[in-house]
C-alpha cells in the first residue's frame, strides 16, 4: 500500500515538472501568445534602428530562425552603401537581440 502511494506521488511530481517546463518554454521561447511580429515588422525595426529606408537598402534577406535553446528570431540581413548589416530580432517581442556590421568587400 505504501509503495503504491510513493509511486503515485512520483508520477504526480513528474507530471507537474513536465507541465511547468512546457509553460516556461512557451512563455520564454514562444511568448505568452505564441504569435510572431512578422517579417515586415522585423525588417522595419532593423531599418529604424539603422536610420535607413527600404529605398536605400540592397540585398535584403529576412529569415525566421527557430531554436529550442534560444528564442525564435528573425534574421534581417541587408547592405547600405559599403556596409553589410545583420540583425537578430525576437520574433515575438520585436526586441533587437544582436546587431553585426562590417564593411562590404565586394
Secondary structure, DSSP 4 states (H G I P E B T S, - for coil): -HHHHHHHHHHHHHHHHHHHHHHHHIIIIITTT-----HHHHHHHHHHHHT--GGG-EEEEEEEE--SSS--EEEEEEEETTEEEEEEEETTT--EEEEEEEE---
